[in-house]
Amino acid sequence: MEKTVKIGLLGAGTVGSGVLQVLRENAREVSLKAGASVEIKTVLVRDAKKQRPNMEGIVATDKIEDILEDREIDIVVELMGGLHPAREYMLAAMEAGKHVVTANKDVIAQFGANMFDAAEKNHVGFLFEASVGGGIPIIRPIMECLTANRITEVMGIVNGTTNYMLTKMTELGEDYQTVLKEAQEKGYAEANPAADVEGLDAARKAAILASLAFNTRVTLPSVSVEGITNITPEDIDYARQLGYVIKLLAIAKDSPEKGVDVRVHPAFLPKDHPLASVSDVFNAIFVKGNAVGEAMFYGRGAGSLPTASAVIADIVSLARGIVNGEVREVGFQVFGQKQICPIEETVSAYYVRLLVADMPGVLGAIATAFGDEGVSLNSVIQTRKVDNLAEIVAITHHVKHRRIARAQRTLSALPVVTKISSVIRVETPPTMEVA
């Protein structure tokens, strides 16, 4: 092929090494699809002297200037991760007239609009398919394949670590600490797992998906976040008895009346829901549009080669544009500014587990406390005792979060209530309008 598209790669870690491997193994296929020979010329690394696989004929450097000032390099691929200096390097690459591909969910979630503006200003491409869902195609389908739709909801399992942990808790009945240790031993969870188990990783992805699906700016601070650290085997067991599984969900909904509702939290999900069967480290994203109806995207949401697959797809897209002289400037250009629905106004059904005094009249007092705060109960069960206390589980009808929060405070003040053990959302469609 006459044209060669040359790449500067920032980072040769897990994903970077996957890109090096896939480009070397699939060089012919990639070049045919790109319409040009695609070559990595230079890789930015911490230690330029360290030997790495698949680096034959490629320059290793610890100086970003070797990439930014090289006029032969057409595309900069940022796979360093984190906010800094990754963001600054990408902006500098754009200013140098280079197209940018990234898998960096942190930068996109917090500074996406600014990055798009910079790409437009400098007339370069900026693509980020790998920032959500690893190897699952989701960014381009939302921006292009579903563009005829008014998307009203995006709901997904977007963190493999927590999905693996909840799967093991469900299948084996093990507690949180046990499955966390196992996930760390298998390399699914970091030594400091906070970003995963506290829901922050999923929240960044939720912000990106909501921004693209609803054509509005949603940043990380707008996402309500709750992790899985308080999920117990008892909650898992009750979910099973009631016909549900517990999943950590990223949920984004767009309502003309209420605004954009974006949140990450554990939820009881009906066993017949398509996402309920997504297990182990797999991810899936469920999209509702007014034309397409319901669609689900499923696959490996992380890992070296799956994520490299998405990165190289963006490289090929840009390479085609370079060859044809038609590179689109940014992956997404039009942003409105819709109202963010406050967490207090979000609506859900709830599972509430309490330890109460084992005596007559307690159920009536609890039902009255819920009713006083406008919370209607769908069902109440009492199946066991814990240290001479009765354990009661209530499932509410759909209610605004502010009402369930007030009900919690009212219940906690009752002399017969010893402890509110768990409050978890139940993800089912509402059957009536909620006041």
Secondary structure, DSSP 8 states (H G I E B T S, - for coil): ---EEEEEEE--SHHHHHHHHHHHHTHHHHHHHHTSEEEEEEEE-S-TTS--TT-TT-EEES-THHHHT-TTEEEEEE---SSTTHHHHHHHHHHTT-EEEE--HHHHHHHHHHHHHHHHHHT--EE-GGGSSTTS--HHIIIIITTTS-EEEEEEE--HHHHHHHHHHHHH---HHHHHHHHHHTTSS-SS-HHHHTSHHHHHHHHHHHHHHHTB---GGGSEE--STT--HHHHHHHHHTTEEEEEEEEEEEETTTEEEEEEEEEEEETTSGGGG--TTEEEEEEEETTTEEEEEEEE-SSHHHHHHHHHHHHHHHHHHHHHT---S-S----B---B--GGG-EEEEEEEEEEE-STTHHHHHHHHHHHTT--EEEEEEEEEETTEEEEEEEE-SEEHHHHHHHHHHHHTSTTEEEEEEEEEE----SS---
